[in-house]
């Protein structure tokens, strides 16, 4: 039986680069929706954080797309998995990231924590009220879309 794979974009599209994960999900849905296998669910998680517990607890594999503050240059791409996830997420000053970590921790308590990969980009600005991505971040949308498609292909 195939594993349930979820691709989850998180972020707030009203705050510039914070909407990166959602923009990637929108591109995947626009360009690849007819090619996504039946065992893969694409979810626009917005800023729901802990409220995603019910959704992510049903996944065997979870691919999260978001911004990641990692002291790099705007537009740098990061891929995190395993033990690298909690330390990096806690370094971000974003409630949806902290809530996502909390949701994953609660999945562990429920006995079903999905194997998780986070793919993200170093943001330029996540605080300014602006629905547009910074150019350095926007240039990475297609690259991260391809990375997510590669992850799906590898897992599906």
N, C-alpha and C positions, 0 to 999 in steps of 0.2 A: 504494500500500500504506500502511496506517495505521502511524503511529509507535507504538512500545511506550512506554506511559506507566506509571510506577510512582509510587504514593503510599506513602511510607515514614514511618511514625511511629517515633520513637526516644525513649528515656528509660527511667527505672527507676520503675515504679509503687510501689515500696516507699518512695521518698523524696519524698513530698508532691508538689510542683509539677513535679518532674522527670519524673513520669509523664504530663504533659500530652499529649505527642505520641501516646502509646499510647491515652489516653482518647479522643482525637479519632478515631483509627483504629477503635476499638471502636464509636463512634457511627456512623461512616460505614458500617461493616459491618452494624450493626443496622438502620439506617434506609434505606440506599441500595443494598444488595448486589444487588437485582434490577434496578437501573437503571444499574449500572456497565457501560460498553461492554466488549466482549471484549478490546480492546487495552489495557485498564487493569488493572493488578495492584495490590492493596492489601496492604501488608506491615507486620506488626508486627515492627519491627526490634529492639525492646527496647534492650539495651546492647551489641549485637553489633559495632558499629563496623566495624573493619577486616575482620571476618569476613563482612560484607555485600558485599565486593568482587565475588564471583561473581554475586550477585543484581543489584546495581545496574549492573554492566558490560553487561548485556543491555538496559538501558533506553535509549531515545532521549531521553526527557524524564523528569525526576525531580522530584517534589514532596515535600519533606521537611517534616515537622511536628515541632516540638520547642519547648523553651523557649529564649529568647534574652535574654541579659543585655545590655541596651543603656542602662543608667543611667536608665531610665524608672520609671514607677509600676507596681506589681504589677497585672497585667491589661492593660497596654498591648500592642497587637498590632503585630507587625513583619512585613514582607514583604521579603525580600532576594533579589537575584539578581545574576548577573554578578560583577564585581569586588568588590562589597560583601560577598560571602560569606566569603572567607578572613579578613579583618580582624575581622569580628564574631565568627566562630566561635572564633578564637584567644583572644578575650577571655573566653571562658567557661571556668570551671574544672571541666570535665567531660570525663572520658576518652572517653565515647562521642562527643562532639562532635569532639574532636581526631582520634579514629580515623576518623570519617566523612570529615573533610577529607583524611586520609591515603588513604582508600579512593578518594575522587574523584581525588586526585593520581595514584594508581596506574592508575586508569581512563585518565587522560590518557596515561600512558606506554604503555598497551596500545592506544592509538589510538581509544578509544571512551569519551569523557567525556560523560555525558548533560547536556543543557541543564537546569540546576538552578534551582529556586526553593525558598527556605526560608520557611515561614510559621510564626511562633511567637508566643508570648506572654511578656511579662516576668514572671518568677516572683516569688513572695513568699518561698518557702523551698524550696530543693532539697537541704537537708542533714539535715532531721529525718526520722527513721524513722517514717513515717506514710503509710498507703495512701490517704489522702484528699487531694484538692486543696484549697488555700486557697480560700475563697469568691471572692476577686477573680479568681483564675485560673479556677476552675470556671465562673464566669459567662460566660467567653469560649469555652467548648468549642463551643457551637452556632454562634457567629459564625465561628469558624475552620472548622468543618465546612462551612458555607456557602461560605466563601472557597475551600476545597479543591474543592468541587463546581463552583464557577465556573471555577476553573483547569482542571479536567478538561473541562468543557463547551467552554471556549475552545480547548483543544488537540485534543480528540477529534473 
